[in-house]
Amino acid sequence: MSFFRQIFGRDQPSDNLRIIITRHGERADLTLGKQWLNKLARNGGDPRIPHLAQRPQFRDWYYDSPLTVDGERQSANVGHRLLQMGYRIDYCYSSPAYRSVQTATKILESQGQKAVPINIEPGLFECPAWYAGRPLVFVPPEYLAADKNFNVNPSYAPVYSGVDASEDERAYYRRSRHLIREIIRAHKGQGGTVLLSAHGGSIEAVSRGLRGLRQRRGRPEHLIQEALRVDYNNFAILERDARTRDWIVRLPESYNNPYGAHLTRQSVIPLYGIATEHITHQTMGHLRPQATRSARRRQQSRHQHHRHHR
């Protein structure tokens, strides 16, 4: 039984809808170096890189990195941890990024829930402005659906048919707000736990949209500074209060990562800095953004984003 069911004592499906937002695991390109794909092609494989699905252009892996083997282990550990906390995944949506699909798959497998289909949702991809003009290419859902290593839903009709490469942070917030509303509407009356496998900025953008808030106060482009600080497989849990209908933020007070290093409180709270608490219309007005940096630093971060963990 989940933490919230123990508190509220409700079992009605519509009252027990839970949203789990997670960042993907460790990326191959940022861990193995710039030449990782050339070495993979030259050597015919790499024991540090797990299964790669078929895709139209092999070189597109350079722009759509997979996880490392350790990244898959991280994701499986998150699945185990969520199960221990009482959160078995019932529904799953993933960013089209291959690393996010792998993360979702390992979380589901670790819970014995691989039969849960993964819905590939382009609306969960992160802000395109952070890619500085790099190609946004993904493994087509039909390729993933044909791969026995994944359980991708081939008939899912996504909320967003693709990713708008011209989108900035402000538009990213709007997209996230619309997307989470549509996902909740799709599961109205069903209840259960919904996993969103996404990116570093997703905890901020999606959870803020879920609670009806707009982008961060100040300049929304500051989001990238916070996204760069999110650990691999960082997650947040949001559940609706059956009595007040407000959304509650549920975050682990302590959590050990796959390597045994204890994560700080900073690394396991939403990016806008809320502790575990009831979020009501009264408390929303007290949220304050983190301190911002100079415009020059923000511009540098955009161009260097691909070299940092995202």
Stockholm file with secondary structure:
# STOCKHOLM 1.0

chainA/1-310         MSFFRQIFGRDQPSDNLRIIITRHGERADLTLGKQWLNKLARNGGDPRIPHLAQRPQFRDWYYDSPLTVDGERQSANVGHRLLQMGYRIDYCYSSPAYRSVQTATKILESQGQKAVPINIEPGLFECPAWYAGRPLVFVPPEYLAADKNFNVNPSYAPVYSGVDASEDERAYYRRSRHLIREIIRAHKGQGGTVLLSAHGGSIEAVSRGLRGLRQRRGRPEHLIQEALRVDYNNFAILERDARTRDWIVRLPESYNNPYGAHLTRQSVIPLYGIATEHITHQTMGHLRPQATRSARRRQQSRHQHHRHHR
#=GR chainA/1-310 SS CCHHHHHHCCCCGGGCEEEEEEECCCBHHHHHCTTHHHHHHHHTCCTTSCCCCCCSCGGGGGTSCCBCHHHHHHHHHHHHHHHHTTCCCCEEEECSSHHHHHHHHHHHHHTTCTTSCEEECGGGSCCGGGGTTCCCCCCCHHHHHTCTTCCBCTTCCCSSSSCCTTCCHHHHHHHHHHHHHHHHHHTTTTCEEEEEEECTTHHHHHHHHHTTCCSCSSCGGGHHHHHTTCCTTCEEEEEECTTTCCEEEECCSCCBCTTSCBCCGGGGSCTTCCCSEECCHHHHTTCCCCCCCCHHHHHHHHHHGGGSCC
#=GC SS_cons         CCHHHHHHCCCCGGGCEEEEEEECCCBHHHHHCTTHHHHHHHHTCCTTSCCCCCCSCGGGGGTSCCBCHHHHHHHHHHHHHHHHTTCCCCEEEECSSHHHHHHHHHHHHHTTCTTSCEEECGGGSCCGGGGTTCCCCCCCHHHHHTCTTCCBCTTCCCSSSSCCTTCCHHHHHHHHHHHHHHHHHHTTTTCEEEEEEECTTHHHHHHHHHTTCCSCSSCGGGHHHHHTTCCTTCEEEEEECTTTCCEEEECCSCCBCTTSCBCCGGGGSCTTCCCSEECCHHHHTTCCCCCCCCHHHHHHHHHHGGGSCC
//
